[in-house]
Amino acid sequence: MVHVPEEPRRYVCERCQVVHAGTPIHESGGDHSFEPPASCGGCGGSSFVEFTDWVHHHA
Protein backbone atom coordinates (compact mmCIF):
# COMPACT_ATOMS: atom_id res chain seq x y z
CA MET A 1 0.00 0.00 0.00
CA VAL A 2 1.31 3.44 -0.90
CA HIS A 3 1.47 6.11 1.79
CA VAL A 4 -0.42 9.28 0.89
CA PRO A 5 0.85 12.36 2.74
CA GLU A 6 -1.72 14.08 4.90
CA GLU A 7 -2.89 17.47 3.61
CA PRO A 8 -2.76 20.13 6.36
CA ARG A 9 -5.77 22.34 6.93
CA ARG A 10 -5.31 25.91 5.79
CA TYR A 11 -6.56 29.05 7.53
CA VAL A 12 -7.19 32.56 6.17
CA CYS A 13 -6.45 35.62 8.29
CA GLU A 14 -9.66 37.68 8.50
CA ARG A 15 -7.67 40.91 8.62
CA CYS A 16 -5.24 40.61 5.68
CA GLN A 17 -6.30 37.36 3.93
CA VAL A 18 -2.87 35.69 4.17
CA VAL A 19 -3.23 31.89 4.08
CA HIS A 20 -1.44 29.83 6.76
CA ALA A 21 -0.91 26.08 7.08
CA GLY A 22 -2.43 24.75 10.28
CA THR A 23 -0.22 23.64 13.14
CA PRO A 24 -0.34 19.83 13.38
CA ILE A 25 -1.48 18.36 16.69
CA HIS A 26 -0.56 14.69 17.16
CA GLU A 27 -3.53 12.56 18.21
CA SER A 28 -3.54 8.99 19.48
CA GLY A 29 -3.20 6.29 16.83
CA GLY A 30 -0.90 8.41 14.66
CA ASP A 31 -3.66 10.75 13.46
CA HIS A 32 -3.37 14.54 13.34
CA SER A 33 -5.67 17.47 13.83
CA PHE A 34 -4.76 21.02 12.85
CA GLU A 35 -5.12 24.37 14.59
CA PRO A 36 -4.76 27.89 13.20
CA PRO A 37 -1.63 29.81 14.24
CA ALA A 38 -1.76 32.00 17.34
CA SER A 39 -1.17 35.10 15.20
CA CYS A 40 -0.82 36.01 11.54
CA GLY A 41 2.74 36.26 10.22
CA GLY A 42 1.67 39.10 7.90
CA CYS A 43 -0.33 41.50 10.07
CA GLY A 44 -0.31 40.05 13.59
CA GLY A 45 -4.08 39.41 13.56
CA SER A 46 -5.50 36.56 15.61
CA SER A 47 -8.80 35.76 13.88
CA PHE A 48 -8.79 33.00 11.26
CA VAL A 49 -11.34 31.21 9.08
CA GLU A 50 -10.75 27.72 7.75
CA PHE A 51 -9.84 27.89 4.05
CA THR A 52 -12.77 25.68 2.98
CA ASP A 53 -15.21 28.07 4.72
CA TRP A 54 -13.65 31.30 3.40
CA VAL A 55 -15.94 31.68 0.38
CA HIS A 56 -18.98 31.47 2.70
CA HIS A 57 -17.55 33.71 5.41
CA HIS A 58 -18.96 37.17 5.97
CA ALA A 59 -16.97 39.32 8.41
RODO-2510 file (C-alpha; in nm, 4 decimals, decimal comma):
residues 59
     n   res          X          Y          Z
     1     m     0,0000     0,0000     0,0000
     2     v     0,1310     0,3444    -0,0899
     3     h     0,1474     0,6106     0,1792
     4     v    -0,0424     0,9281     0,0888
     5     p     0,0851     1,2358     0,2735
     6     e    -0,1716     1,4081     0,4899
     7     e    -0,2886     1,7467     0,3606
     8     p    -0,2759     2,0134     0,6357
     9     r    -0,5768     2,2341     0,6926
    10     r    -0,5312     2,5914     0,5794
    11     y    -0,6560     2,9045     0,7527
    12     v    -0,7186     3,2559     0,6172
    13     c    -0,6447     3,5619     0,8288
    14     e    -0,9655     3,7680     0,8498
    15     r    -0,7671     4,0912     0,8617
    16     c    -0,5236     4,0613     0,5679
    17     q    -0,6298     3,7364     0,3929
    18     v    -0,2868     3,5688     0,4174
    19     v    -0,3229     3,1886     0,4076
    20     h    -0,1438     2,9832     0,6755
    21     a    -0,0906     2,6084     0,7075
    22     g    -0,2429     2,4753     1,0280
    23     t    -0,0224     2,3640     1,3137
    24     p    -0,0345     1,9825     1,3380
    25     i    -0,1481     1,8360     1,6693
    26     h    -0,0557     1,4689     1,7160
    27     e    -0,3527     1,2561     1,8212
    28     s    -0,3542     0,8989     1,9480
    29     g    -0,3195     0,6290     1,6831
    30     g    -0,0899     0,8413     1,4658
    31     d    -0,3656     1,0752     1,3459
    32     h    -0,3373     1,4539     1,3342
    33     s    -0,5672     1,7466     1,3828
    34     f    -0,4758     2,1017     1,2852
    35     e    -0,5116     2,4370     1,4592
    36     p    -0,4764     2,7890     1,3204
    37     p    -0,1633     2,9809     1,4241
    38     a    -0,1765     3,2002     1,7342
    39     s    -0,1167     3,5099     1,5204
    40     c    -0,0815     3,6011     1,1537
    41     g     0,2738     3,6263     1,0223
    42     g     0,1666     3,9105     0,7904
    43     c    -0,0332     4,1501     1,0068
    44     g    -0,0314     4,0046     1,3588
    45     g    -0,4084     3,9406     1,3560
    46     s    -0,5500     3,6559     1,5606
    47     s    -0,8798     3,5761     1,3884
    48     f    -0,8790     3,3000     1,1259
    49     v    -1,1344     3,1209     0,9082
    50     e    -1,0751     2,7716     0,7752
    51     f    -0,9843     2,7892     0,4045
    52     t    -1,2768     2,5676     0,2982
    53     d    -1,5208     2,8074     0,4719
    54     w    -1,3646     3,1302     0,3401
    55     v    -1,5940     3,1676     0,0381
    56     h    -1,8984     3,1472     0,2697
    57     h    -1,7547     3,3707     0,5412
    58     h    -1,8955     3,7172     0,5967
    59     a    -1,6974     3,9319     0,8409
***
